[in-house]
Each structure stands twice: as structure tokens, then as C-alpha cells.
Amino acid sequence: MKNLFNTLENQEVIDRINKLSSDAKPLWGKMTVAQMLAHSQTTIEVALGQRKLKGGLIAWLFGRMAKKKLMQEGPFKKNLPTAPSFIVKDERNFEEEKNRLIDLVTHLEEIILRKLQKDRIPFLVSLLPMNGIYFNGNTLTIT
């Protein structure tokens, strides 16, 4: 997995995003490229507190197990269910979504540090290098 807090790995992910074209066909799933770009942004939005996920009994019971699966090396298995909060159904503009995702990935560490300082959680700033947001080839994952 690529750690987006690592400068070289971050650039590899950005280069890969830049290679996408609006008419690319999905290898699996139903989303268009623009919808997939918007879908990828949701992970970062959750990390930044811009998007809230619904908890519940299922999340509480299976959350740790799901996290372990998400953090394994290699691509995800095809046709795994997607949490409703991460599904993008409406049509999106490819260039806008691509630029927004690149901007989020490029400035991720800066945005998180600024948010932590603003929210007066300075002790968490020192914990950042131990955790990260990873790209496993298909999906962004938060640890």
C-alpha cells in the first residue's frame, strides 16, 4: 500500500490519478471514472471530519475485522459491498473531481495538521507519522 504521508508514494498516487481518462471503462463495479474519483475523496473527507459515518451495531461488531481486511497488502477482492456513505450515484464532472482529489492528496498532511492545531489537539500532531492514509491500488484507506 502507498502511504500518502510519504512524499514519493504520494506523488506516485497523483501520477496514477493523472493518467485516468474520462472514458476509461471500470475493471469492476458500476461507477464511472468521475464517480470513482468522488468516491475516493470520501475516505479523506472522513479523515478530515468533513463527512460523518453512521455507526451502529454492525460497525461496532465487525469494525476491527473490516479494518484488518482493508489494511492487507494487495487489491481488494472484486464485488465487495460498499458502505452506503461511500456510494456515488449522481453524475460528476471528471475534471472537477480529478482536480479535487489531486488537491486533497497533495495537501493532505498540511490540511490534517492545520485541523488538529485549530481544534487544539496538539498532542495528536506527534502521532501522525505512526498512522496514515494508504492507497492500495484501488482504494484509499485510513489507519
Contacts in CASP RR format, 6 or more apart in sequence:
PFRMAT RR
TARGET T0000
AUTHOR 0000-0000-0000
METHOD contacts of the structure
MODEL  1
MKNLFNTLENQEVIDRINKLSSDAKPLWGKMTVAQMLAHSQTTIEVALGQ
RKLKGGLIAWLFGRMAKKKLMQEGPFKKNLPTAPSFIVKDERNFEEEKNR
LIDLVTHLEEIILRKLQKDRIPFLVSLLPMNGIYFNGNTLTIT
1 71 0 8 1.000
1 73 0 8 1.000
1 74 0 8 1.000
1 134 0 8 1.000
1 135 0 8 1.000
1 136 0 8 1.000
1 137 0 8 1.000
1 141 0 8 1.000
2 9 0 8 1.000
2 10 0 8 1.000
2 12 0 8 1.000
2 13 0 8 1.000
2 134 0 8 1.000
2 135 0 8 1.000
2 136 0 8 1.000
2 137 0 8 1.000
3 9 0 8 1.000
3 10 0 8 1.000
3 132 0 8 1.000
3 133 0 8 1.000
3 134 0 8 1.000
4 10 0 8 1.000
4 13 0 8 1.000
4 105 0 8 1.000
4 108 0 8 1.000
4 109 0 8 1.000
4 132 0 8 1.000
4 133 0 8 1.000
4 134 0 8 1.000
4 135 0 8 1.000
4 140 0 8 1.000
5 108 0 8 1.000
5 109 0 8 1.000
5 128 0 8 1.000
5 129 0 8 1.000
5 132 0 8 1.000
5 133 0 8 1.000
9 135 0 8 1.000
10 105 0 8 1.000
10 106 0 8 1.000
10 108 0 8 1.000
13 105 0 8 1.000
13 135 0 8 1.000
14 102 0 8 1.000
14 105 0 8 1.000
14 106 0 8 1.000
16 137 0 8 1.000
17 37 0 8 1.000
17 98 0 8 1.000
17 101 0 8 1.000
17 102 0 8 1.000
17 105 0 8 1.000
18 98 0 8 1.000
18 102 0 8 1.000
20 33 0 8 1.000
20 37 0 8 1.000
20 98 0 8 1.000
21 33 0 8 1.000
22 32 0 8 1.000
22 33 0 8 1.000
22 34 0 8 1.000
22 94 0 8 1.000
22 95 0 8 1.000
23 33 0 8 1.000
24 33 0 8 1.000
26 32 0 8 1.000
26 33 0 8 1.000
26 36 0 8 1.000
27 78 0 8 1.000
28 78 0 8 1.000
28 79 0 8 1.000
29 78 0 8 1.000
29 79 0 8 1.000
31 39 0 8 1.000
31 88 0 8 1.000
32 91 0 8 1.000
32 92 0 8 1.000
32 94 0 8 1.000
33 94 0 8 1.000
34 91 0 8 1.000
34 92 0 8 1.000
34 93 0 8 1.000
34 94 0 8 1.000
34 97 0 8 1.000
34 98 0 8 1.000
35 88 0 8 1.000
35 89 0 8 1.000
35 90 0 8 1.000
35 91 0 8 1.000
35 92 0 8 1.000
35 97 0 8 1.000
36 88 0 8 1.000
37 92 0 8 1.000
37 94 0 8 1.000
37 97 0 8 1.000
37 98 0 8 1.000
37 100 0 8 1.000
37 101 0 8 1.000
38 88 0 8 1.000
38 92 0 8 1.000
38 97 0 8 1.000
39 82 0 8 1.000
39 86 0 8 1.000
39 87 0 8 1.000
39 88 0 8 1.000
40 101 0 8 1.000
40 139 0 8 1.000
40 140 0 8 1.000
41 97 0 8 1.000
41 100 0 8 1.000
41 101 0 8 1.000
41 104 0 8 1.000
42 51 0 8 1.000
42 85 0 8 1.000
42 86 0 8 1.000
42 88 0 8 1.000
43 86 0 8 1.000
43 133 0 8 1.000
43 139 0 8 1.000
43 140 0 8 1.000
43 141 0 8 1.000
43 142 0 8 1.000
44 104 0 8 1.000
44 105 0 8 1.000
44 108 0 8 1.000
44 133 0 8 1.000
44 140 0 8 1.000
45 51 0 8 1.000
46 52 0 8 1.000
46 53 0 8 1.000
46 142 0 8 1.000
47 112 0 8 1.000
47 133 0 8 1.000
47 142 0 8 1.000
48 111 0 8 1.000
48 112 0 8 1.000
48 115 0 8 1.000
49 115 0 8 1.000
51 85 0 8 1.000
53 59 0 8 1.000
53 83 0 8 1.000
53 85 0 8 1.000
54 85 0 8 1.000
67 143 0 8 1.000
70 76 0 8 1.000
70 139 0 8 1.000
70 141 0 8 1.000
71 134 0 8 1.000
71 141 0 8 1.000
71 143 0 8 1.000
73 136 0 8 1.000
74 136 0 8 1.000
74 137 0 8 1.000
75 136 0 8 1.000
75 137 0 8 1.000
75 138 0 8 1.000
76 136 0 8 1.000
76 138 0 8 1.000
76 139 0 8 1.000
104 111 0 8 1.000
108 133 0 8 1.000
109 128 0 8 1.000
112 128 0 8 1.000
113 125 0 8 1.000
113 128 0 8 1.000
116 122 0 8 1.000
116 124 0 8 1.000
116 125 0 8 1.000
116 128 0 8 1.000
117 125 0 8 1.000
131 142 0 8 1.000
131 143 0 8 1.000
132 142 0 8 1.000
132 143 0 8 1.000
133 140 0 8 1.000
133 141 0 8 1.000
133 142 0 8 1.000
133 143 0 8 1.000
134 140 0 8 1.000
134 141 0 8 1.000
134 142 0 8 1.000
134 143 0 8 1.000
135 141 0 8 1.000
END
